Amino acid sequence: MPEGVYRIEGLNPNSNYHLSMKINYSNEFDLFHAEEEGRTNPGLDIFIHGWAVSIGCLAMGDETIEELFVLTAKVGAENVKVVIAQHDPSSYPLESDSEQLPEWTTELYDDISDEINDLSTTAKSAQSMGSVSINATNQ
């Protein structure tokens, strides 16, 4: 499963998995570090989709993908960032102290944490202005 900050490359209303959204994995960060490590095929074709089963993609279930798909279509895929991490770094920090992780993991986890912090700040600011309502669940 990839970790990082991604963009939506396309929406597929005719997916075999109900609906799907393709993310830009491998992004520039992934490709740079793959090349540094001599990896020639870091991966591709990662989708966020319906159903509840997946091998390597992000299966959200049909109801959730419908909400995400419609919201993405309404705001425009170019305005959507997808942040993928082991857990929410605002709950507790992402840790890169394992000897099994590459050295660049610290940079990646800093980027992920920064994106989540920026999102939290923007959401709180928008809520205080009364322009949005945010529902969150711990999943």
SVG drawing of the C-alpha trace seen along z (x, -y; Angstrom):
<svg xmlns="http://www.w3.org/2000/svg" viewBox="-24 -34 44 43">
<polyline fill="none" stroke="black" stroke-width="0.4" points="0.0,0.0 1.5,-3.4 1.9,-6.2 2.1,-9.8 0.3,-12.8 -1.5,-12.1 -3.8,-13.7 -6.8,-12.3 -6.0,-11.6 -9.4,-10.4 -12.9,-9.4 -14.4,-6.2 -18.2,-5.9 -18.0,-2.6 -15.7,-0.8 -15.9,2.9 -15.7,1.9 -18.9,-0.3 -17.1,-3.6 -13.4,-4.4 -10.9,-7.3 -7.4,-6.8 -4.6,-8.4 -1.3,-9.5 0.8,-6.8 3.7,-6.7 4.1,-10.5 7.3,-12.5 8.4,-11.7 7.8,-8.0 9.6,-8.0 12.6,-10.0 13.2,-7.6 12.6,-4.5 15.3,-5.7 17.7,-6.4 17.2,-2.9 17.5,-1.3 13.8,-0.2 12.6,-0.4 8.9,0.4 7.6,-1.3 4.0,-0.6 1.0,-2.2 -2.7,-1.9 -3.8,-2.5 -7.5,-3.3 -9.9,-4.4 -13.0,-2.3 -16.2,-0.7 -16.8,2.8 -15.1,3.9 -12.3,6.0 -9.1,5.1 -5.6,6.2 -3.4,3.1 -6.1,0.5 -8.2,-1.4 -11.6,0.2 -14.0,-2.1 -17.3,-0.3 -20.0,-1.4 -21.7,-4.0 -18.4,-5.8 -17.1,-5.8 -20.4,-7.4 -19.9,-10.2 -16.2,-10.7 -16.8,-10.4 -19.6,-13.0 -17.7,-15.4 -14.6,-15.1 -16.7,-15.6 -18.3,-18.7 -15.1,-20.4 -13.0,-19.2 -10.4,-16.4 -7.6,-19.1 -8.7,-20.5 -8.5,-17.2 -5.5,-15.8 -5.4,-12.2 -3.3,-11.7 -2.5,-8.0 -0.9,-7.0 -0.8,-4.2 -3.0,-6.3 -4.0,-9.9 -0.8,-11.7 -2.9,-14.3 -3.8,-11.5 -0.3,-10.4 2.9,-10.9 4.0,-8.7 7.2,-7.1 10.1,-6.3 12.5,-4.9 12.5,-1.4 15.7,-0.1 13.6,1.6 12.3,-1.7 14.3,-3.7 16.0,-6.9 13.6,-9.0 10.6,-7.9 11.2,-10.8 10.7,-13.2 7.6,-11.4 6.0,-11.3 6.8,-15.1 5.0,-15.8 2.0,-13.7 1.8,-15.4 2.1,-18.8 -0.8,-18.1 -3.0,-16.8 -2.1,-19.9 -2.9,-22.2 -6.2,-20.4 -7.1,-20.6 -6.3,-24.4 -8.3,-25.1 -11.3,-23.0 -11.3,-24.7 -11.1,-28.1 -14.0,-27.3 -16.1,-25.9 -15.6,-29.1 -16.8,-31.1 -19.9,-28.8 -19.2,-27.7 -18.7,-24.0 -19.7,-21.1 -17.2,-18.4 -18.0,-14.9 -15.1,-12.7 -14.9,-9.1 -12.0,-7.2 -11.3,-4.5"/>
</svg>
